[in-house]
Amino acid sequence: MAWNQPSGGQNPWGRRSGQGGGNLDERLKSWQRKLESLLRPGGGKGGGEGGSLLLIAVLIAAGLWLFSGFYQITAAERGVIQRFGRLVDVRPPGVGWRLPWPMETVTKVNVASVNSADFKSRVLTSDVFLVDLLFSVQYQYADPVKKLFSVFDPEATLNEVSESAIREIVGRSTLDEVLVGNTRPEITRRTKELIQRTLDNYDSGITVTTVNLKDVQVPDAVIPSQRDANKAQADKERFILEAEAYANSIIPVAQGSAKRMQQDAEAYKAQVVALAQGEAARFSQLEAAYEQAPQVTRQRLYIDTVEDVLARAHKVLIDTRAGGNLIYLPIDKLLEKGAATSEQSGEPATGATGTPPDSVTVEARSRGER
C-alpha cells in the first residue's frame, strides 16, 4: 500500500497521514530508522526507494570527487603535479584538471613575488674589529621543482648561506671599508655573488635579487679598544708621512753627492789619462831627441833631475872656487823667516822667484870674496 493512500497507514516518514508533526525527538528517531533501512539493502518496507537514494548519493559523491580535480593557477604561480608523490608535470598559469586526491596532487609555487629575510650578525673584520651587522636578502623561487625537491628547507638553507657569506666577505674587509658608505655597495655585491654561487651549487632554485646592508654598529665593549686602534693607525700614518718627508729630503742630497762624486771621478780619470798621454808624448819626444844627440840629451836630463831634486832640499850652495875669506850667513833661516812674514802679511816672500821658500840655490863664483 502506498504511504499516501487514505487508509491511515504508516507513511515512510514515521507519521500517520493527516497527523501533525510530532516533537523533535520523534523526528530524529524516524530519520535514524530510515537511514538504517537505506543502508540495509532490501530490508524493511520501501527497500527499492532506499537503494535508489543510495545510488544517487554515490553518484553525487563521485561527481564531487571528480570535480575536486579542477584547479586554478594564477599568473605568478606554477603548479607542480605529483602522482602518488612522484613528479609528473609543471603546469603554467590557468585552469586545469588533474586526477583527484589521493592519486594526484598539485602544489602551487609563487615564482614572481620577491621575498625578504632579515639577518643580524656579529662579525670580525680583517683588522680584528667586531661589528654588529643588520642586513636583508631579497630572493625569488625561480625553479619550483628545485624548490620542492632539491632542498629540504629552502628558507633555513638561505639563512645559513647568507650569514656564512656575509661573515666571509666582511672578514676579508677592514673596518673602514665596512663603515664608509661608498665602499658598502662593493661589499653587498660580493656578498650577493657568493650567496648566489653557493645556492646554485646546492641546486636550490632560489635567485637572489638584492642584498642590503642596513646598519653597521660597533659593540660598546670594544669602543675603547677601537679608539686606541684608531689612534695607533693615525700614528702609523703620521710616521709614514714623516719617513717619506725625510726620505724626500735625503734622497736628492744623496743623489747630488753621488752625481758629484761621479763627475769628480770622471774628471780625475780624464786628468790621469791626459797626464799619461802627455808623459808618453814627452817620452817619445825625448827618444827622438836622444837618437839625434845622445850626449846633449843625457846631460840635459841630468841637469833637470838635479834641479828638481835640489829645488825641494833645505840646502844653500855657495861657489867659493875663486878663493878668499867666506863669512857664512844663515841664509836658509833668513829666507824661511821672510817667507813666514810674507804669509802673515799676505805678500809674496822677498827673493822667492820661482823657487820654494825653503830651498835656495846661490851661485857666487865671482862675488864670494869680501
C-alpha positions as CSV (number, residue, x, y, z in Angstrom):
1,M,0.0,0.0,0.0
2,A,1.4,3.4,-0.8
3,W,2.1,5.7,2.0
4,N,-0.2,8.4,0.7
5,Q,-3.3,6.2,0.4
6,P,-6.3,7.2,2.6
7,S,-6.1,4.0,4.7
8,G,-4.5,5.7,7.6
9,G,-1.4,3.5,7.2
10,Q,2.1,4.4,8.3
11,N,4.0,6.6,5.9
12,P,7.7,6.3,5.3
13,W,8.5,9.4,7.4
14,G,7.2,7.8,10.6
15,R,3.8,9.5,11.0
16,R,0.3,8.8,10.0
17,S,-1.4,10.6,7.2
18,G,-3.3,13.6,8.3
19,Q,-1.4,13.7,11.6
20,G,0.5,16.9,12.5
21,G,4.3,17.0,13.1
22,G,5.5,15.3,16.3
23,N,8.2,16.6,18.5
24,L,11.8,16.8,17.6
25,D,12.9,13.6,19.3
26,E,10.3,11.6,17.3
27,R,11.5,13.1,14.0
28,L,15.2,12.3,14.8
29,K,14.3,8.7,15.6
30,S,12.3,8.4,12.5
31,W,15.2,9.7,10.4
32,Q,17.5,7.3,12.1
33,R,15.3,4.3,11.3
34,K,15.0,5.4,7.7
35,L,18.8,5.7,7.3
36,E,19.3,2.2,8.7
37,S,16.8,0.9,6.2
38,L,18.6,2.6,3.3
39,L,22.0,1.2,4.3
40,R,20.5,-2.3,4.7
41,P,19.8,-3.5,1.1
42,G,16.3,-4.9,0.7
43,G,15.5,-4.6,4.4
44,G,12.2,-3.3,5.6
45,K,9.5,-1.6,3.6
46,G,10.4,0.7,0.9
47,G,13.8,-1.0,0.2
48,G,13.7,-0.2,-3.5
49,E,13.4,3.5,-2.8
50,G,16.4,3.3,-0.4
51,G,18.6,1.6,-3.0
52,S,17.8,4.4,-5.5
53,L,18.7,7.1,-3.0
54,L,22.0,5.3,-2.1
55,L,22.9,5.2,-5.8
56,I,22.1,8.9,-6.2
57,A,24.3,9.7,-3.2
58,V,27.1,7.6,-4.6
59,L,26.9,9.4,-7.9
60,I,26.8,12.8,-6.3
61,A,29.9,11.9,-4.2
62,A,31.7,10.6,-7.3
63,G,30.9,13.8,-9.1
64,L,32.2,15.9,-6.3
65,W,35.3,13.8,-6.1
66,L,36.0,14.2,-9.8
67,F,35.2,17.9,-9.6
68,S,37.9,18.3,-6.9
69,G,40.4,17.6,-9.6
70,F,39.9,21.1,-11.1
71,Y,42.4,23.7,-10.0
72,Q,43.4,27.3,-10.9
73,I,46.9,28.7,-11.0
74,T,47.5,32.5,-11.0
75,A,49.9,34.3,-13.3
76,A,52.6,34.5,-10.5
77,E,52.4,30.8,-9.7
78,R,53.4,27.5,-11.2
79,G,51.6,24.2,-10.5
80,V,53.7,21.1,-9.7
81,I,51.7,17.9,-10.3
82,Q,52.6,14.8,-8.3
83,R,51.1,11.3,-8.8
84,F,51.4,9.3,-5.7
85,G,54.3,11.6,-4.6
86,R,56.2,11.3,-7.9
87,L,56.8,14.4,-10.1
88,V,54.6,14.3,-13.2
89,D,54.4,17.8,-14.7
90,V,54.7,21.5,-14.1
91,R,51.6,23.4,-15.2
92,P,51.5,27.0,-16.4
93,P,49.0,29.6,-15.1
94,G,45.4,28.9,-15.9
95,V,42.6,26.5,-15.1
96,G,43.4,22.8,-15.3
97,W,42.4,19.3,-14.2
98,R,44.3,16.5,-12.6
99,L,43.4,13.2,-11.1
100,P,41.7,13.8,-7.7
101,W,43.3,13.1,-4.4
102,P,44.9,10.8,-3.4
103,M,46.1,9.9,-6.9
104,E,47.5,13.3,-7.9
105,T,48.1,16.5,-6.0
106,V,49.0,20.0,-7.2
107,T,51.4,22.2,-5.3
108,K,51.4,25.9,-6.2
109,V,54.7,27.8,-6.1
110,N,54.9,31.5,-6.4
111,V,57.8,32.3,-8.8
112,A,57.1,36.0,-9.3
113,S,56.9,37.5,-5.8
114,V,60.0,38.8,-4.1
115,N,60.6,37.5,-0.6
116,S,62.8,39.2,2.0
117,A,64.7,37.9,5.0
118,D,66.4,40.0,7.6
119,F,69.6,38.9,9.5
120,K,71.6,40.3,12.4
121,S,75.1,39.0,13.0
122,R,78.3,39.9,14.8
123,V,81.3,39.7,12.5
124,L,85.1,40.0,12.9
125,T,86.8,42.2,10.3
126,S,90.2,41.6,8.8
127,D,91.8,44.2,11.0
128,V,90.4,42.4,14.1
129,F,87.4,44.6,14.9
130,L,83.9,43.4,16.0
131,V,80.9,44.9,14.2
132,D,77.2,44.2,14.5
133,L,75.6,43.9,11.1
134,L,72.0,44.2,10.1
135,F,71.3,43.2,6.5
136,S,68.5,41.8,4.4
137,V,68.3,39.5,1.4
138,Q,65.6,39.6,-1.2
139,Y,65.1,36.5,-3.2
140,Q,62.7,34.6,-5.6
141,Y,61.9,30.9,-6.2
142,A,62.8,30.8,-9.8
143,D,62.5,27.0,-10.2
144,P,59.5,25.4,-8.4
145,V,60.8,21.8,-9.0
146,K,64.2,22.5,-7.3
147,K,62.4,24.4,-4.6
148,L,60.2,21.4,-3.7
149,F,62.6,18.5,-4.3
150,S,66.3,19.7,-4.1
151,V,66.5,21.3,-0.7
152,F,64.6,20.1,2.4
153,D,64.1,23.6,3.9
154,P,64.9,26.4,1.4
155,E,64.4,29.2,3.9
156,A,66.7,27.7,6.5
157,T,69.3,27.0,3.8
158,L,69.1,30.6,2.6
159,N,69.6,31.9,6.2
160,E,72.6,29.8,6.8
161,V,74.2,30.6,3.4
162,S,73.6,34.3,3.8
163,E,75.1,34.5,7.3
164,S,78.1,32.5,6.1
165,A,78.6,34.7,3.1
166,I,78.4,38.0,5.0
167,R,80.9,36.7,7.5
168,E,83.4,35.7,4.8
169,I,83.1,39.0,2.9
170,V,83.3,41.2,5.9
171,G,86.0,39.1,7.4
172,R,88.1,40.0,4.3
173,S,87.4,43.7,4.7
174,T,88.7,46.3,7.0
175,L,86.6,48.3,9.5
176,D,86.9,51.5,7.4
177,E,85.6,49.7,4.3
178,V,82.6,48.4,6.3
179,L,81.8,51.8,7.9
180,V,82.4,54.0,4.9
181,G,79.3,54.4,2.8
182,N,81.0,54.5,-0.6
183,T,82.5,51.0,-0.1
184,R,79.4,49.2,1.1
185,P,78.0,48.6,-2.4
186,E,81.1,46.6,-3.2
187,I,80.6,44.5,-0.1
188,T,77.0,43.9,-0.8
189,R,77.8,43.0,-4.4
190,R,80.4,40.4,-3.4
191,T,78.0,39.0,-0.8
192,K,75.2,38.6,-3.3
193,E,77.5,36.8,-5.7
194,L,78.8,34.5,-3.0
195,I,75.2,33.7,-1.8
196,Q,74.0,33.0,-5.4
197,R,77.0,30.8,-6.2
198,T,76.5,28.7,-3.1
199,L,72.7,28.3,-3.7
200,D,73.4,27.3,-7.3
201,N,75.8,24.6,-6.0
202,Y,73.1,23.4,-3.7
203,D,70.7,23.4,-6.7
204,S,68.1,25.2,-4.6
205,G,66.2,27.0,-7.3
206,I,66.5,30.3,-5.4
207,T,67.5,33.5,-7.2
208,V,68.9,36.3,-5.0
209,T,67.8,39.7,-6.3
210,T,69.2,42.2,-3.7
211,V,71.4,42.3,-0.6
212,N,71.1,45.4,1.5
213,L,73.5,46.3,4.4
214,K,71.1,48.3,6.5
215,D,73.2,49.1,9.6
216,V,76.7,48.7,10.9
217,Q,77.4,49.3,14.6
218,V,80.5,48.8,16.8
219,P,79.7,47.0,20.1
220,D,80.0,49.1,23.2
221,A,82.5,46.7,24.8
222,V,85.1,47.3,22.1
223,I,84.7,51.1,21.6
224,P,87.7,51.9,23.9
225,S,89.9,49.4,22.0
226,Q,88.7,50.8,18.7
227,R,89.7,54.3,19.8
228,D,93.2,53.0,20.7
229,A,93.4,51.2,17.4
230,N,92.4,54.4,15.5
231,K,95.0,56.4,17.4
232,A,97.6,53.8,16.6
233,Q,96.5,53.9,12.9
234,A,96.8,57.7,12.9
235,D,100.3,57.5,14.5
236,K,101.3,54.9,11.9
237,E,100.1,57.2,9.0
238,R,101.9,60.1,10.6
239,F,105.2,58.2,11.0
240,I,104.9,57.1,7.4
241,L,104.5,60.7,6.2
242,E,107.4,61.8,8.3
243,A,109.6,59.0,7.0
244,E,108.6,59.8,3.4
245,A,109.3,63.5,4.0
246,Y,112.8,62.6,5.5
247,A,113.4,60.3,2.5
248,N,112.4,63.1,0.1
249,S,114.9,65.4,1.8
250,I,117.8,62.9,1.9
251,I,117.5,61.2,-1.4
252,P,118.1,64.3,-3.5
253,V,121.2,65.2,-1.4
254,A,122.5,61.7,-1.8
255,Q,121.8,61.7,-5.5
256,G,123.6,65.0,-5.8
257,S,126.6,63.7,-3.8
258,A,126.7,60.6,-6.0
259,K,126.5,62.7,-9.1
260,R,129.3,65.0,-7.9
261,M,131.5,62.0,-7.0
262,Q,130.8,60.5,-10.4
263,Q,131.8,63.8,-12.0
264,D,134.9,64.0,-9.9
265,A,135.9,60.5,-10.8
266,E,135.4,61.2,-14.4
267,A,137.5,64.4,-14.1
268,Y,140.2,62.5,-12.3
269,K,140.1,59.8,-15.0
270,A,140.4,62.4,-17.7
271,Q,143.3,64.1,-15.8
272,V,145.2,60.9,-15.3
273,V,144.6,59.9,-18.9
274,A,145.8,63.3,-20.1
275,L,148.9,63.2,-17.9
276,A,149.7,59.7,-19.1
277,Q,149.3,60.7,-22.6
278,G,151.5,63.8,-22.1
279,E,154.2,61.7,-20.4
280,A,154.0,59.3,-23.2
281,A,154.3,62.1,-25.8
282,R,157.2,63.7,-23.8
283,F,159.0,60.3,-23.7
284,S,158.5,59.9,-27.4
285,Q,160.0,63.4,-28.0
286,L,162.9,62.6,-25.7
287,E,163.5,59.4,-27.5
288,A,163.6,61.2,-30.8
289,A,166.0,63.9,-29.4
290,Y,168.2,61.2,-27.8
291,E,168.5,59.5,-31.2
292,Q,169.7,62.7,-32.8
293,A,172.0,63.9,-29.9
294,P,172.6,61.4,-27.2
295,Q,175.3,63.3,-25.2
296,V,173.4,66.6,-25.1
297,T,170.2,64.9,-24.2
298,R,171.8,62.9,-21.4
299,Q,173.4,66.0,-19.9
300,R,170.1,67.9,-20.2
301,L,168.2,65.2,-18.4
302,Y,170.8,65.1,-15.7
303,I,170.7,68.8,-15.1
304,D,166.9,68.8,-15.0
305,T,166.8,66.0,-12.5
306,V,169.4,67.6,-10.2
307,E,167.5,70.9,-10.3
308,D,164.3,69.2,-9.5
309,V,165.9,67.4,-6.5
310,L,167.7,70.4,-5.2
311,A,164.5,72.5,-5.5
312,R,163.0,70.5,-2.7
313,A,166.1,70.4,-0.5
314,H,166.9,72.7,2.5
315,K,170.4,73.5,1.2
316,V,172.3,76.7,0.4
317,L,175.2,76.2,-2.0
318,I,177.9,78.9,-2.3
319,D,180.5,78.7,-5.0
320,T,183.9,79.5,-3.4
321,R,186.2,78.4,-6.1
322,A,187.5,82.0,-6.5
323,G,189.1,81.7,-3.0
324,G,189.1,84.3,-0.2
325,N,187.5,84.7,3.1
326,L,183.9,83.5,3.5
327,I,181.6,84.7,6.0
328,Y,178.7,82.2,6.4
329,L,175.3,83.7,6.8
330,P,172.2,81.6,7.8
331,I,170.6,82.4,4.5
332,D,168.2,79.5,4.7
333,K,166.9,80.7,8.1
334,L,166.6,84.2,6.9
335,L,164.6,83.0,3.8
336,E,162.3,80.9,6.0
337,K,161.7,83.9,8.3
338,G,161.0,86.1,5.4
339,A,158.6,83.6,3.9
340,A,156.7,83.4,7.2
341,T,156.4,87.1,7.4
342,S,155.1,87.4,3.9
343,E,152.5,84.7,4.5
344,Q,151.2,86.6,7.6
345,S,151.1,89.9,5.7
346,G,149.7,88.3,2.5
347,E,152.6,89.5,0.3
348,P,155.0,87.2,-1.7
349,A,158.3,86.5,0.0
350,T,161.3,88.6,-1.0
351,G,163.7,86.7,-3.1
352,A,161.3,83.9,-3.8
353,T,161.4,84.0,-7.6
354,G,160.3,80.7,-8.9
355,T,161.7,78.6,-6.1
356,P,160.1,77.4,-2.9
357,P,160.8,79.4,0.3
358,D,162.5,76.5,1.9
359,S,165.1,76.0,-0.8
360,V,167.6,78.4,-2.2
361,T,170.5,78.0,-4.7
362,V,173.0,80.7,-4.8
363,E,175.9,80.9,-7.2
364,A,178.6,83.3,-6.1
365,R,181.5,82.4,-8.1
366,S,182.6,86.0,-8.6
367,R,181.1,87.6,-5.5
368,G,182.1,85.1,-2.8
369,E,185.1,87.2,-1.6
370,R,184.9,90.3,0.5
